[in-house]
Amino acid sequence: MIDVYPDGRAFNLYDAMQRLRYREGYDRSVLLLPGKVYPVEITGLVAGNYFGPGHRIRIEVAGSNFPGFERNLQTGGNNYDETRPVVAVNRVHHSTGQVSFVELPTVPR
């Protein structure tokens, strides 16, 4: 989650991740199927920020965030012995029936 100032400067407020192979629990790995749409819920965003007039909230989606989090070569293999990465294609859907949204709590003044 990023606070984008009116002049274009951007400040990272919080990082979170969900390795999608573990979206059904960390006790088993379930790989994604190409072309299929999956719901993803990122929880635990804990940040307090005042978004002033003209500021925008930006959410960045990526297939990896190394070295902040464990590397992900997008192969479906084991991270510790993979050597050749695969390009990931991430899409955020916003059509009827596949609505994406960000829900943030607010604190009244």
N, C-alpha and C positions, 0 to 999 in steps of 0.2 A: 504494500500500500504506500503510495507516494503522494506527497503534497506538492502540487505544481503551482508555483507563484504566477501572477499575471505577466511577469516579464520572462517567463519560460524556465526559470531556475526550478529544479526539482530536488526534493529532499525525501529520502527513504524514511518511512515511519516504522515499518514492520515487515519482516520476512516470515513467511510460513510456507510449508510444502506438504504435499501429499503424493507419495510415490504410488501411482495408480495401480501398479501390479498388486498392491496391498490394500486396495480400496474396500475389500470385503473382510479385512482383518489381517493383522500382522502374523498370524499363525499359518497362512498359506498364500501362495503366489498365484494370481489369476491374471494372465496376460490380456491385453486389449486386442480386439479384432479390428483390422483396418477398415475404415469407412463407417464403423458403428459409433453412435453418439452415446456417451456415458455421462450421467449426472455426477458432479463432483462438488463436495461441500468442504470448504476449508474452514476449520474452526480454530479458535484460540487466538484470534487477532486481538492483542491487548495493547492498545496505544491510546493515549489521550492527546488530542491535538485541536487547536483552534484553527479552523479554515476561514481566513479573512475574506472580505469581499473580493471577488474576481479569482479566487483560488479554485483549483480543480482537484478532484481525487482521481488518481490514476492507479489502476491495477495492472500489473505486468504478469503475463503468463509465459512460462518457459519450460523446456524439457529438462533443464538442469540449472543448478546454481552452485557449481563448484568454484572455489573451495569452501563456500559457506555451508554447503551440505554435501553429503557423499556424492561422488561423481555418478553420472548416469549416461552410459554410451548408447542407450536406446535399442539394444540388441535383444533384450529378453533373457540374456545369459547372466552369468555370475559376474558381478562387478569386479571381483578380485582377480579374475584371469582373462577378462576381455581386453582386446588390444585395438580393435577397429570399430570406431564409432559409426553410427547410422544417423542420418539427418532426421530429426523429429519434425512432424507437422502438427502444430497445436491450433485448434480452432475454438473460438468462443461463439456459440450459437445464440442468435437473438431473433428467431423467427417464431411464428405462431406454433405452439406446441413444444418449442425448444427455447424457452425464455431463460436468459441469463440475467442475474441481478446481483447487486452487492447490497447487503442490509447492514447498516451501521446504526448503533444506538446513539442518541443525542442526549445532551444534558441541557435543560433549560437554563437561561441566564438567571 
